[in-house]
Amino acid sequence: MLAALGGILVILGGILGFLLSLGPRGFGPAYYGPVYAGVFGALAVILGAVILVYSGFTHIRGAERNLTGGVVLVVLGVVTWIVVGYWVLVAVGSFLAVVAGLVLLAEVLIADPQIRGTGPA
């Protein structure tokens, strides 16, 4: 649920950040123009959609068998935060995706402590 909310916030943040950047004074860093705002807005929408879709996939698959899902959500959240995290809604949404990934990892590791990262199974 946190990852889905994070994905929605990233999408909304990308759209609102782009629209606010088109104003006469702009919004966000001064060295980015409207073209960069459009690119970063599109990246935020794409990354938010990926987070949203992947959070649905992890929800359908179940928390017990989803160690990789937690890692992917953490990586997607961090990448989103680094690439387009200077807009507030995008930063909050990517933070929620990271927290959701960490919670999913904790659930998997608590449910099955026999999981090994490397070595023989």
N, C-alpha and C positions, 0 to 999 in steps of 0.2 A: 504494500500500500504506500509506503514511503517513497519507493522508487517511482511509482506511477505519479504521485503528487510532484515529485522532483522533475520528472519528464514534462509534465504539464507546465510547471513554473518556468522551465528552461524554454519551452516553446513560446509561452506568453512573454517572457523576458526578451527573447530574440525579436519578436514582432514589435513590442512596445519600444525597445531600445532603438530599433531601426526607424520607427515612425518619429520618435522624439529627436533623433539625430538629424532629421530633415529640416528642422526649424532654423530660423535665422541665426540663432546663437549656438545651435547644436547642443548635443547632450553626450556626455562621455568625454574621453580624451580629446584635447584640442587638435592634435596632429592627425586625427583621422577625419577624412571627409565623408560625404554621403556615399561615395562608392565603397569605401571600406566599411561603412556602417551597413550597407546592403549585403556585403560579403559576410561580415560577422553575424548579421541577423539571419542570413540563410544557413550559415554553419550552426548557429544556435538552434534553429528550427529542426535541422537534420539530426543533430546530436540529441535533442530532446525527443524527437520521434523514435530514434534508436533506443534510447533509455526507456521510453514508454512501451515500445514493443517488447523489449527484452524483459522488462518487469512483468509483463503479461505472460511471457514464456516461462519465467521462473515460477510464477504463481500457478500456472497450469501443471507444470512438471512436479511440483511439490517441494517443500523445503528440505526434506530428509535426504534427497539425492542430488543436491544442487550446489556442490562446492565450487564448481566452475562458474555457475551463475553469480555467486557472490563476488568472485574475483573479477568477472567481467563488469559487474555494476560498479565496483570500486574504480576500475580502470577508466570506464566511461565517465564517471563523475569527475575524476581527477583531470582527465583530458579536457572535458568541457570547462572545468574551472580554470585551467591554464589558458586555453585558447580564447574563450569568450566570457570569462568570468568577471569582467569589469562592470557589467550591468548587474544591478542588485538582484533582480529576480533570477537571473541565470546563475549567479553565485549561490543563492539560497537553494535553488533546485538541484544544482550539481552537488552541493553539500548533502542534501537529503538523499541523493542517489548513492553517495559514498557511505552514509550512515546505514542505508538499507542494505548495501552490499556487506558491510561489516556485521550487521545483525544476522543476515543470512548465513554468513560464514560461521558465526558463533552458534547458530541453531544447528547447523550441520555437524560441527565439531562436538557439540554437547550431545546430540542425538546418537552419534556413532563415533566414540573416541578411538576406534580401531583404524580410522582413516590415516593412511601414511602418505606423505608427499612424494617420497621417492623410495626406491628399494623394492625388494620382493614383497608380494602381497600375502 
